[in-house]
């Protein structure tokens, strides 16, 4: 169960209603509760705007965030509809339970913000270089402006324009990665039209995330021991070739982009031995000895029923 509100008092009222419901339900008990919230900056604990990109899903009537992305079959995300292969994913039975449902991977991810800042500081000679290096590793500036459209400096005006902030392709606009490296976080997890091994459209997800824990104060380079990070939900009808594939092949392997052994600089597991290649002229730059900036604290795989299924479940007689 999740409860969302911009008003703490209203949130407590809704949680109270939920408690009454599950306390009166035999066999149901709370085993874990996580408080999450948006930071005052509206950004992640690393200081970057999040949640900018989402897929264009055929038939839902809502545009995707990238006007250049052709609609993706609904069956990639929702059970009961054809997917990109033309087939129908297996649906839990009875049909009323499975149709319009989907699968969800939930992850709680701790972020080592102090280590992130120290690494940027150690590999830069100025605050401007730190900001650029961070952007090269993420693929966007802190405001959300993409490197592909704003390669030299942050552009908050571009970032604030929903029609432009995600309107780009890689092969068309930055094929060799001189603006956004092929190994950058957002380019790995959504290669768009990049020349890669495989078809990026077969691995798209619906993703939502929020933060937990307090922000590390600006300028602090030592860990304060606080738990902080991201709770993310990743939804799709084929989690094996979506969430699991992205984590195994795109985040923790570099073969698909031609950099064997290199992992996602932000989300990859490095253990102090990681590296990232940044194309530059006349000579590319290769950073080494990356620590792990994120650590998975826990997670779960879930089935998310549709509204009809929820009504059906509610009407079942015990």
KOLMARPA-885268 format. One record per residue (C-alpha): chain; residue number from 1; residue in one letter; x negated, y, z. Coordinates in nm, 4 decimals, padded with zeros to 6 digits, m for minus. Layout:
! residues N
{unit:A; pos:NUM; code:A; east:X; north:Y; up:Z}
...
! end
This chain:
! residues 318
{unit:A; pos:1; code:X; east:00.0000; north:00.0000; up:00.0000}
{unit:A; pos:2; code:X; east:m00.1146; north:00.3545; up:m00.0657}
{unit:A; pos:3; code:X; east:00.0301; north:00.6860; up:00.0472}
{unit:A; pos:4; code:X; east:m00.0627; north:01.0224; up:m00.1024}
{unit:A; pos:5; code:X; east:00.0177; north:01.3762; up:00.0096}
{unit:A; pos:6; code:X; east:m00.1294; north:01.7261; up:00.0011}
{unit:A; pos:7; code:X; east:00.0224; north:01.7896; up:00.3460}
{unit:A; pos:8; code:X; east:m00.1182; north:01.5926; up:00.6460}
{unit:A; pos:9; code:X; east:00.2113; north:01.6185; up:00.8349}
{unit:A; pos:10; code:X; east:00.4105; north:01.4813; up:00.5419}
{unit:A; pos:11; code:X; east:00.1542; north:01.2049; up:00.4977}
{unit:A; pos:12; code:X; east:00.1998; north:01.0962; up:00.8594}
{unit:A; pos:13; code:X; east:00.5769; north:01.0927; up:00.8154}
{unit:A; pos:14; code:X; east:00.5517; north:00.8690; up:00.5104}
{unit:A; pos:15; code:X; east:00.3053; north:00.6389; up:00.6859}
{unit:A; pos:16; code:X; east:00.5516; north:00.6157; up:00.9739}
{unit:A; pos:17; code:X; east:00.8251; north:00.5009; up:00.7371}
{unit:A; pos:18; code:X; east:00.5891; north:00.2424; up:00.5894}
{unit:A; pos:19; code:X; east:00.4975; north:00.1113; up:00.9340}
{unit:A; pos:20; code:X; east:00.8634; north:00.0513; up:01.0154}
{unit:A; pos:21; code:X; east:00.9034; north:m00.1408; up:00.6882}
{unit:A; pos:22; code:X; east:00.6079; north:m00.3764; up:00.7303}
{unit:A; pos:23; code:X; east:00.6499; north:m00.4233; up:01.1055}
{unit:A; pos:24; code:X; east:00.9974; north:m00.5608; up:01.0353}
{unit:A; pos:25; code:X; east:00.8637; north:m00.7956; up:00.7652}
{unit:A; pos:26; code:X; east:00.7616; north:m01.1418; up:00.8924}
{unit:A; pos:27; code:X; east:00.4080; north:m01.2440; up:00.8036}
{unit:A; pos:28; code:X; east:00.2910; north:m00.8947; up:00.7083}
{unit:A; pos:29; code:X; east:00.0290; north:m00.7110; up:00.9095}
{unit:A; pos:30; code:X; east:m00.2262; north:m00.4361; up:00.8481}
{unit:A; pos:31; code:X; east:m00.5783; north:m00.5760; up:00.8261}
{unit:A; pos:32; code:X; east:m00.7604; north:m00.2697; up:00.6889}
{unit:A; pos:33; code:X; east:m00.6920; north:00.1000; up:00.6438}
{unit:A; pos:34; code:X; east:m00.9102; north:00.3510; up:00.4648}
{unit:A; pos:35; code:X; east:m00.8637; north:00.7254; up:00.4842}
{unit:A; pos:36; code:X; east:m00.9470; north:00.8987; up:00.1580}
{unit:A; pos:37; code:X; east:m00.9278; north:01.2604; up:00.0525}
{unit:A; pos:38; code:X; east:m01.0382; north:01.5080; up:m00.2069}
{unit:A; pos:39; code:X; east:m01.3428; north:01.7053; up:m00.1008}
{unit:A; pos:40; code:X; east:m01.3046; north:02.0868; up:m00.0792}
{unit:A; pos:41; code:X; east:m01.5108; north:02.1151; up:m00.3994}
{unit:A; pos:42; code:X; east:m01.2769; north:01.8768; up:m00.5847}
{unit:A; pos:43; code:X; east:m01.5843; north:01.6771; up:m00.6876}
{unit:A; pos:44; code:X; east:m01.7541; north:01.3506; up:m00.5934}
{unit:A; pos:45; code:X; east:m02.0053; north:01.3209; up:m00.3104}
{unit:A; pos:46; code:X; east:m02.2795; north:01.3544; up:m00.5754}
{unit:A; pos:47; code:X; east:m02.1308; north:01.6925; up:m00.6668}
{unit:A; pos:48; code:X; east:m01.9762; north:01.6048; up:m01.0040}
{unit:A; pos:49; code:X; east:m01.6214; north:01.6472; up:m01.1263}
{unit:A; pos:50; code:X; east:m01.4573; north:01.3097; up:m01.1865}
{unit:A; pos:51; code:X; east:m01.1498; north:01.1603; up:m01.3537}
{unit:A; pos:52; code:X; east:m01.1845; north:01.3499; up:m01.6815}
{unit:A; pos:53; code:X; east:m01.1555; north:01.0686; up:m01.9345}
{unit:A; pos:54; code:X; east:m00.8636; north:00.8290; up:m01.9802}
{unit:A; pos:55; code:X; east:m00.7643; north:00.6113; up:m02.2768}
{unit:A; pos:56; code:X; east:m00.5081; north:00.6870; up:m02.5440}
{unit:A; pos:57; code:X; east:m00.2519; north:00.4062; up:m02.4971}
{unit:A; pos:58; code:X; east:m00.0220; north:00.3236; up:m02.7869}
{unit:A; pos:59; code:X; east:00.3468; north:00.3743; up:m02.7192}
{unit:A; pos:60; code:X; east:00.3383; north:00.5452; up:m02.3781}
{unit:A; pos:61; code:X; east:00.4079; north:00.8903; up:m02.5191}
{unit:A; pos:62; code:X; east:00.1175; north:01.0560; up:m02.3386}
{unit:A; pos:63; code:X; east:m00.1956; north:01.1715; up:m02.5225}
{unit:A; pos:64; code:X; east:m00.5355; north:01.0370; up:m02.4282}
{unit:A; pos:65; code:X; east:m00.8004; north:01.2747; up:m02.3047}
{unit:A; pos:66; code:X; east:m01.0040; north:01.2446; up:m02.6268}
{unit:A; pos:67; code:X; east:m00.8047; north:01.3605; up:m02.9333}
{unit:A; pos:68; code:X; east:m01.0520; north:01.1727; up:m03.1547}
{unit:A; pos:69; code:X; east:m00.9761; north:00.8331; up:m02.9984}
{unit:A; pos:70; code:X; east:m00.7296; north:00.6209; up:m03.1960}
{unit:A; pos:71; code:X; east:m00.4506; north:00.4754; up:m02.9796}
{unit:A; pos:72; code:X; east:m00.5406; north:00.1484; up:m02.8072}
{unit:A; pos:73; code:X; east:m00.2861; north:m00.1337; up:m02.7980}
{unit:A; pos:74; code:X; east:m00.0747; north:m00.1304; up:m02.4818}
{unit:A; pos:75; code:X; east:m00.1524; north:m00.4987; up:m02.4203}
{unit:A; pos:76; code:X; east:m00.5076; north:m00.4040; up:m02.3233}
{unit:A; pos:77; code:X; east:m00.3633; north:m00.2451; up:m02.0101}
{unit:A; pos:78; code:X; east:m00.0087; north:m00.3780; up:m01.9556}
{unit:A; pos:79; code:X; east:00.1091; north:m00.7389; up:m01.9607}
{unit:A; pos:80; code:X; east:00.3779; north:m00.8433; up:m02.2063}
{unit:A; pos:81; code:X; east:00.2547; north:m00.6469; up:m02.5109}
{unit:A; pos:82; code:X; east:00.0085; north:m00.7212; up:m02.7964}
{unit:A; pos:83; code:X; east:m00.3547; north:m00.6329; up:m02.7268}
{unit:A; pos:84; code:X; east:m00.6371; north:m00.5341; up:m02.9635}
{unit:A; pos:85; code:X; east:m00.6740; north:m00.8954; up:m03.0805}
{unit:A; pos:86; code:X; east:m00.3088; north:m00.9057; up:m03.1859}
{unit:A; pos:87; code:X; east:m00.2286; north:m01.1638; up:m02.9201}
{unit:A; pos:88; code:X; east:m00.0341; north:m01.1536; up:m02.5956}
{unit:A; pos:89; code:X; east:m00.2299; north:m01.1894; up:m02.2704}
{unit:A; pos:90; code:X; east:m00.1021; north:m01.4673; up:m02.0394}
{unit:A; pos:91; code:X; east:00.1766; north:m01.3349; up:m01.8178}
{unit:A; pos:92; code:X; east:00.2605; north:m01.4603; up:m01.4666}
{unit:A; pos:93; code:X; east:00.5965; north:m01.6317; up:m01.4481}
{unit:A; pos:94; code:X; east:00.8825; north:m01.5721; up:m01.4299}
{unit:A; pos:95; code:X; east:00.8808; north:m01.3109; up:m01.7045}
{unit:A; pos:96; code:X; east:01.0469; north:m01.0498; up:m01.4826}
{unit:A; pos:97; code:X; east:00.7461; north:m01.0696; up:m01.2484}
{unit:A; pos:98; code:X; east:00.4689; north:m01.0476; up:m01.5054}
{unit:A; pos:99; code:X; east:00.6013; north:m00.8210; up:m01.7798}
{unit:A; pos:100; code:X; east:00.4911; north:m00.4565; up:m01.7367}
{unit:A; pos:101; code:X; east:00.2520; north:m00.5590; up:m01.4607}
{unit:A; pos:102; code:X; east:m00.1267; north:m00.5485; up:m01.4727}
{unit:A; pos:103; code:X; east:m00.4391; north:m00.6481; up:m01.2810}
{unit:A; pos:104; code:X; east:m00.6380; north:m00.4190; up:m01.0559}
{unit:A; pos:105; code:X; east:m00.9948; north:m00.4324; up:m00.9294}
{unit:A; pos:106; code:X; east:m01.0459; north:m00.2237; up:m00.6145}
{unit:A; pos:107; code:X; east:m01.3934; north:m00.1225; up:m00.5013}
{unit:A; pos:108; code:X; east:m01.5235; north:00.0754; up:m00.2042}
{unit:A; pos:109; code:X; east:m01.8606; north:00.2207; up:m00.3005}
{unit:A; pos:110; code:X; east:m02.1008; north:00.3944; up:m00.0618}
{unit:A; pos:111; code:X; east:m02.3037; north:00.6769; up:m00.2176}
{unit:A; pos:112; code:X; east:m02.6567; north:00.7497; up:m00.0985}
{unit:A; pos:113; code:X; east:m02.6469; north:01.1225; up:m00.1657}
{unit:A; pos:114; code:X; east:m02.9727; north:01.2001; up:00.0174}
{unit:A; pos:115; code:X; east:m03.1660; north:00.9500; up:m00.1958}
{unit:A; pos:116; code:X; east:m03.0079; north:01.1009; up:m00.5095}
{unit:A; pos:117; code:X; east:m03.1191; north:01.4501; up:m00.4140}
{unit:A; pos:118; code:X; east:m03.4696; north:01.3378; up:m00.3169}
{unit:A; pos:119; code:X; east:m03.5193; north:01.1585; up:m00.6467}
{unit:A; pos:120; code:X; east:m03.4089; north:01.4613; up:m00.8469}
{unit:A; pos:121; code:X; east:m03.6369; north:01.6858; up:m00.6418}
{unit:A; pos:122; code:X; east:m03.9378; north:01.4525; up:m00.6798}
{unit:A; pos:123; code:X; east:m03.8999; north:01.4392; up:m01.0587}
{unit:A; pos:124; code:X; east:m03.8347; north:01.8079; up:m01.1260}
{unit:A; pos:125; code:X; east:m04.0316; north:02.1301; up:m01.0884}
{unit:A; pos:126; code:X; east:m03.7398; north:02.3709; up:m01.0407}
{unit:A; pos:127; code:X; east:m03.3734; north:02.3849; up:m00.9454}
{unit:A; pos:128; code:X; east:m03.2849; north:02.4214; up:m01.3137}
{unit:A; pos:129; code:X; east:m03.4769; north:02.1043; up:m01.3997}
{unit:A; pos:130; code:X; east:m03.3049; north:01.9201; up:m01.1152}
{unit:A; pos:131; code:X; east:m02.9640; north:02.0175; up:m01.2515}
{unit:A; pos:132; code:X; east:m03.0564; north:01.9101; up:m01.6045}
{unit:A; pos:133; code:X; east:m03.2019; north:01.5775; up:m01.4875}
{unit:A; pos:134; code:X; east:m02.8878; north:01.5034; up:m01.2861}
{unit:A; pos:135; code:X; east:m02.6757; north:01.5834; up:m01.5910}
{unit:A; pos:136; code:X; east:m02.8922; north:01.3569; up:m01.8101}
{unit:A; pos:137; code:X; east:m02.8334; north:01.0705; up:m01.5682}
{unit:A; pos:138; code:X; east:m02.4581; north:01.1289; up:m01.5426}
{unit:A; pos:139; code:X; east:m02.3850; north:01.2514; up:m01.8967}
{unit:A; pos:140; code:X; east:m02.1953; north:01.5589; up:m01.7767}
{unit:A; pos:141; code:X; east:m02.2746; north:01.8734; up:m01.5829}
{unit:A; pos:142; code:X; east:m02.1275; north:01.9132; up:m01.2317}
{unit:A; pos:143; code:X; east:m01.8326; north:02.1125; up:m01.3729}
{unit:A; pos:144; code:X; east:m01.7463; north:01.8239; up:m01.6043}
{unit:A; pos:145; code:X; east:m01.8780; north:01.9844; up:m01.9232}
{unit:A; pos:146; code:X; east:m02.0284; north:01.7027; up:m02.1361}
{unit:A; pos:147; code:X; east:m02.3922; north:01.7173; up:m02.2419}
{unit:A; pos:148; code:X; east:m02.2864; north:01.6290; up:m02.5954}
{unit:A; pos:149; code:X; east:m02.1093; north:01.9667; up:m02.6238}
{unit:A; pos:150; code:X; east:m02.3193; north:02.1658; up:m02.3738}
{unit:A; pos:151; code:X; east:m02.6740; north:02.0260; up:m02.3938}
{unit:A; pos:152; code:X; east:m02.8720; north:02.3145; up:m02.2440}
{unit:A; pos:153; code:X; east:m02.6706; north:02.4416; up:m01.9451}
{unit:A; pos:154; code:X; east:m02.3450; north:02.3943; up:m01.7585}
{unit:A; pos:155; code:X; east:m02.0368; north:02.5487; up:m01.9197}
{unit:A; pos:156; code:X; east:m01.7510; north:02.5841; up:m01.6663}
{unit:A; pos:157; code:X; east:m01.5288; north:02.7517; up:m01.9257}
{unit:A; pos:158; code:X; east:m01.5587; north:02.4497; up:m02.1544}
{unit:A; pos:159; code:X; east:m01.5024; north:02.2166; up:m01.8575}
{unit:A; pos:160; code:X; east:m01.1811; north:02.3978; up:m01.7636}
{unit:A; pos:161; code:X; east:m01.0308; north:02.3566; up:m02.1104}
{unit:A; pos:162; code:X; east:m00.8466; north:02.0192; up:m02.1249}
{unit:A; pos:163; code:X; east:m00.8372; north:02.0349; up:m02.5045}
{unit:A; pos:164; code:X; east:m01.2163; north:02.0562; up:m02.5360}
{unit:A; pos:165; code:X; east:m01.3766; north:01.8941; up:m02.2314}
{unit:A; pos:166; code:X; east:m01.3442; north:01.5406; up:m02.3693}
{unit:A; pos:167; code:X; east:m01.3238; north:01.6136; up:m02.7419}
{unit:A; pos:168; code:X; east:m01.6454; north:01.4520; up:m02.8661}
{unit:A; pos:169; code:X; east:m01.8004; north:01.1371; up:m03.0092}
{unit:A; pos:170; code:X; east:m02.1550; north:01.0093; up:m02.9749}
{unit:A; pos:171; code:X; east:m02.2481; north:00.8688; up:m03.3160}
{unit:A; pos:172; code:X; east:m02.0972; north:01.1731; up:m03.4847}
{unit:A; pos:173; code:X; east:m02.2283; north:01.4407; up:m03.2471}
{unit:A; pos:174; code:X; east:m02.5367; north:01.2908; up:m03.0774}
{unit:A; pos:175; code:X; east:m02.6371; north:00.9636; up:m03.2390}
{unit:A; pos:176; code:X; east:m02.9986; north:00.9589; up:m03.1134}
{unit:A; pos:177; code:X; east:m02.9156; north:01.0691; up:m02.7615}
{unit:A; pos:178; code:X; east:m03.1161; north:01.3915; up:m02.7562}
{unit:A; pos:179; code:X; east:m02.8226; north:01.5587; up:m02.5843}
{unit:A; pos:180; code:X; east:m02.6718; north:01.2740; up:m02.3806}
{unit:A; pos:181; code:X; east:m02.9067; north:00.9759; up:m02.3363}
{unit:A; pos:182; code:X; east:m02.7697; north:00.6358; up:m02.4374}
{unit:A; pos:183; code:X; east:m02.8367; north:00.5196; up:m02.0816}
{unit:A; pos:184; code:X; east:m02.6380; north:00.7979; up:m01.9103}
{unit:A; pos:185; code:X; east:m02.3568; north:00.6822; up:m01.6834}
{unit:A; pos:186; code:X; east:m02.0579; north:00.8065; up:m01.8849}
{unit:A; pos:187; code:X; east:m02.2076; north:00.6938; up:m02.2174}
{unit:A; pos:188; code:X; east:m02.2669; north:00.3419; up:m02.0843}
{unit:A; pos:189; code:X; east:m01.9215; north:00.2979; up:m01.9349}
{unit:A; pos:190; code:X; east:m01.7470; north:00.4405; up:m02.2438}
{unit:A; pos:191; code:X; east:m01.9786; north:00.4295; up:m02.5490}
{unit:A; pos:192; code:X; east:m01.6995; north:00.5658; up:m02.7730}
{unit:A; pos:193; code:X; east:m01.8198; north:00.5412; up:m03.1338}
{unit:A; pos:194; code:X; east:m02.1834; north:00.4671; up:m03.0481}
{unit:A; pos:195; code:X; east:m02.3613; north:00.1962; up:m03.2459}
{unit:A; pos:196; code:X; east:m02.3702; north:m00.0842; up:m02.9903}
{unit:A; pos:197; code:X; east:m02.3438; north:m00.4612; up:m02.9726}
{unit:A; pos:198; code:X; east:m01.9705; north:m00.5335; up:m02.9592}
{unit:A; pos:199; code:X; east:m01.6509; north:m00.3289; up:m02.9842}
{unit:A; pos:200; code:X; east:m01.6061; north:m00.0591; up:m02.7198}
{unit:A; pos:201; code:X; east:m01.2269; north:m00.0614; up:m02.7655}
{unit:A; pos:202; code:X; east:m01.2121; north:m00.4146; up:m02.6209}
{unit:A; pos:203; code:X; east:m01.3512; north:m00.2961; up:m02.2878}
{unit:A; pos:204; code:X; east:m01.1497; north:00.0127; up:m02.1977}
{unit:A; pos:205; code:X; east:m00.9917; north:00.0542; up:m01.8528}
{unit:A; pos:206; code:X; east:m00.7514; north:00.2806; up:m01.6716}
{unit:A; pos:207; code:X; east:m00.9483; north:00.4173; up:m01.3789}
{unit:A; pos:208; code:X; east:m00.8572; north:00.6268; up:m01.0774}
{unit:A; pos:209; code:X; east:m01.0819; north:00.7198; up:m00.7871}
{unit:A; pos:210; code:X; east:m01.1045; north:00.9340; up:m00.4780}
{unit:A; pos:211; code:X; east:m01.3615; north:01.0076; up:m00.2106}
{unit:A; pos:212; code:X; east:m01.3995; north:00.9078; up:00.1514}
{unit:A; pos:213; code:X; east:m01.6207; north:01.0417; up:00.4269}
{unit:A; pos:214; code:X; east:m01.7672; north:01.3897; up:00.4767}
{unit:A; pos:215; code:X; east:m01.9823; north:01.5657; up:00.2171}
{unit:A; pos:216; code:X; east:m02.3552; north:01.5859; up:00.2847}
{unit:A; pos:217; code:X; east:m02.4278; north:01.9570; up:00.3442}
{unit:A; pos:218; code:X; east:m02.5883; north:02.1409; up:00.0544}
{unit:A; pos:219; code:X; east:m02.9666; north:02.1222; up:00.0508}
{unit:A; pos:220; code:X; east:m02.9947; north:01.8340; up:00.2994}
{unit:A; pos:221; code:X; east:m03.2396; north:01.5694; up:00.1765}
{unit:A; pos:222; code:X; east:m03.2272; north:01.3237; up:00.4666}
{unit:A; pos:223; code:X; east:m02.9472; north:01.0760; up:00.5259}
{unit:A; pos:224; code:X; east:m02.7280; north:01.1682; up:00.8237}
{unit:A; pos:225; code:X; east:m02.5950; north:00.8149; up:00.8705}
{unit:A; pos:226; code:X; east:m02.2363; north:00.9012; up:00.7731}
{unit:A; pos:227; code:X; east:m02.0289; north:00.6719; up:00.5534}
{unit:A; pos:228; code:X; east:m01.9311; north:00.8526; up:00.2342}
{unit:A; pos:229; code:X; east:m01.8477; north:00.7486; up:m00.1157}
{unit:A; pos:230; code:X; east:m01.5773; north:00.6473; up:m00.3592}
{unit:A; pos:231; code:X; east:m01.2745; north:00.4206; up:m00.3539}
{unit:A; pos:232; code:X; east:m01.1899; north:00.3281; up:m00.7104}
{unit:A; pos:233; code:X; east:m00.9144; north:00.1286; up:m00.8767}
{unit:A; pos:234; code:X; east:m00.9723; north:m00.0172; up:m01.2235}
{unit:A; pos:235; code:X; east:m00.6664; north:m00.1425; up:m01.4118}
{unit:A; pos:236; code:X; east:m00.6427; north:m00.3671; up:m01.7153}
{unit:A; pos:237; code:X; east:m00.4795; north:m00.6788; up:m01.8551}
{unit:A; pos:238; code:X; east:m00.8179; north:m00.8485; up:m01.9149}
{unit:A; pos:239; code:X; east:m01.0368; north:m00.7751; up:m01.6130}
{unit:A; pos:240; code:X; east:m01.2947; north:m01.0332; up:m01.7225}
{unit:A; pos:241; code:X; east:m01.3764; north:m00.8471; up:m02.0445}
{unit:A; pos:242; code:X; east:m01.2972; north:m00.5075; up:m01.9003}
{unit:A; pos:243; code:X; east:m01.4091; north:m00.4419; up:m01.5415}
{unit:A; pos:244; code:X; east:m01.6395; north:m00.7434; up:m01.5049}
{unit:A; pos:245; code:X; east:m01.7910; north:m00.7001; up:m01.8505}
{unit:A; pos:246; code:X; east:m01.8583; north:m00.3313; up:m01.7985}
{unit:A; pos:247; code:X; east:m02.0289; north:m00.3969; up:m01.4645}
{unit:A; pos:248; code:X; east:m02.2385; north:m00.6905; up:m01.5867}
{unit:A; pos:249; code:X; east:m02.3243; north:m00.5898; up:m01.9432}
{unit:A; pos:250; code:X; east:m02.3000; north:m00.2129; up:m01.9635}
{unit:A; pos:251; code:X; east:m02.3867; north:m00.0991; up:m01.6104}
{unit:A; pos:252; code:X; east:m02.6461; north:m00.3597; up:m01.5096}
{unit:A; pos:253; code:X; east:m02.8015; north:m00.4454; up:m01.8473}
{unit:A; pos:254; code:X; east:m02.9456; north:m00.2302; up:m02.1238}
{unit:A; pos:255; code:X; east:m02.9538; north:m00.4757; up:m02.4133}
{unit:A; pos:256; code:X; east:m02.6409; north:m00.3348; up:m02.5788}
{unit:A; pos:257; code:X; east:m02.8046; north:00.0071; up:m02.6204}
{unit:A; pos:258; code:X; east:m03.1520; north:m00.1210; up:m02.7047}
{unit:A; pos:259; code:X; east:m03.3124; north:m00.0679; up:m02.3621}
{unit:A; pos:260; code:X; east:m03.3564; north:m00.4193; up:m02.2158}
{unit:A; pos:261; code:X; east:m03.4003; north:m00.4150; up:m01.8403}
{unit:A; pos:262; code:X; east:m03.2653; north:m00.0631; up:m01.7918}
{unit:A; pos:263; code:X; east:m02.9513; north:m00.0208; up:m01.5814}
{unit:A; pos:264; code:X; east:m02.7015; north:00.2581; up:m01.5308}
{unit:A; pos:265; code:X; east:m02.9068; north:00.5274; up:m01.3502}
{unit:A; pos:266; code:X; east:m02.6155; north:00.6206; up:m01.1227}
{unit:A; pos:267; code:X; east:m02.4148; north:00.3005; up:m01.0714}
{unit:A; pos:268; code:X; east:m02.6758; north:00.0317; up:m01.1396}
{unit:A; pos:269; code:X; east:m02.8490; north:m00.1823; up:m00.8769}
{unit:A; pos:270; code:X; east:m03.2153; north:m00.0718; up:m00.8892}
{unit:A; pos:271; code:X; east:m03.3780; north:m00.1423; up:m00.5521}
{unit:A; pos:272; code:X; east:m03.6589; north:00.1051; up:m00.6187}
{unit:A; pos:273; code:X; east:m03.7689; north:m00.0535; up:m00.9478}
{unit:A; pos:274; code:X; east:m03.5213; north:00.0985; up:m01.1941}
{unit:A; pos:275; code:X; east:m03.5976; north:00.3163; up:m01.4944}
{unit:A; pos:276; code:X; east:m03.4180; north:00.5389; up:m01.7435}
{unit:A; pos:277; code:X; east:m03.5293; north:00.6569; up:m02.0862}
{unit:A; pos:278; code:X; east:m03.4481; north:01.0167; up:m02.1832}
{unit:A; pos:279; code:X; east:m03.5016; north:01.0926; up:m02.5549}
{unit:A; pos:280; code:X; east:m03.6952; north:01.4155; up:m02.6031}
{unit:A; pos:281; code:X; east:m03.9051; north:01.5751; up:m02.8759}
{unit:A; pos:282; code:X; east:m04.1864; north:01.5127; up:m02.9473}
{unit:A; pos:283; code:X; east:m04.2143; north:01.2301; up:m02.6873}
{unit:A; pos:284; code:X; east:m03.9398; north:01.0580; up:m02.4919}
{unit:A; pos:285; code:X; east:m03.9459; north:01.0742; up:m02.1131}
{unit:A; pos:286; code:X; east:m03.9190; north:00.7594; up:m01.9018}
{unit:A; pos:287; code:X; east:m03.8409; north:00.7873; up:m01.5317}
{unit:A; pos:288; code:X; east:m03.9344; north:00.4960; up:m01.3069}
{unit:A; pos:289; code:X; east:m03.8864; north:00.3675; up:m00.9525}
{unit:A; pos:290; code:X; east:m03.5164; north:00.4540; up:m00.9321}
{unit:A; pos:291; code:X; east:m03.3603; north:00.3536; up:m00.5988}
{unit:A; pos:292; code:X; east:m03.0030; north:00.2282; up:m00.5783}
{unit:A; pos:293; code:X; east:m02.7810; north:00.5327; up:m00.5356}
{unit:A; pos:294; code:X; east:m02.4620; north:00.3325; up:m00.4743}
{unit:A; pos:295; code:X; east:m02.3845; north:00.0241; up:m00.2650}
{unit:A; pos:296; code:X; east:m02.0619; north:m00.1779; up:m00.2858}
{unit:A; pos:297; code:X; east:m01.9038; north:m00.2004; up:00.0589}
{unit:A; pos:298; code:X; east:m01.6092; north:m00.4179; up:m00.0409}
{unit:A; pos:299; code:X; east:m01.3411; north:m00.4849; up:m00.2964}
{unit:A; pos:300; code:X; east:m01.0539; north:m00.7005; up:m00.4110}
{unit:A; pos:301; code:X; east:m00.8737; north:m00.8225; up:m00.7208}
{unit:A; pos:302; code:X; east:m00.4981; north:m00.7650; up:m00.7174}
{unit:A; pos:303; code:X; east:m00.1880; north:m00.8092; up:m00.9312}
{unit:A; pos:304; code:X; east:00.0141; north:m00.4902; up:m00.9740}
{unit:A; pos:305; code:X; east:00.3811; north:m00.5637; up:m01.0572}
{unit:A; pos:306; code:X; east:00.5998; north:m00.3321; up:m01.2606}
{unit:A; pos:307; code:X; east:00.9086; north:m00.1546; up:m01.1274}
{unit:A; pos:308; code:X; east:01.1486; north:m00.4272; up:m01.2452}
{unit:A; pos:309; code:X; east:00.9352; north:m00.6859; up:m01.0695}
{unit:A; pos:310; code:X; east:00.9370; north:m00.4856; up:m00.7466}
{unit:A; pos:311; code:X; east:01.3161; north:m00.4633; up:m00.7570}
{unit:A; pos:312; code:X; east:01.3358; north:m00.8372; up:m00.8265}
{unit:A; pos:313; code:X; east:01.1056; north:m00.9155; up:m00.5332}
{unit:A; pos:314; code:X; east:01.3050; north:m00.6875; up:m00.3037}
{unit:A; pos:315; code:X; east:01.6260; north:m00.8692; up:m00.3900}
{unit:A; pos:316; code:X; east:01.4933; north:m01.2214; up:m00.3325}
{unit:A; pos:317; code:X; east:01.6617; north:m01.4042; up:m00.0501}
{unit:A; pos:318; code:X; east:01.4267; north:m01.5580; up:00.2064}
! end
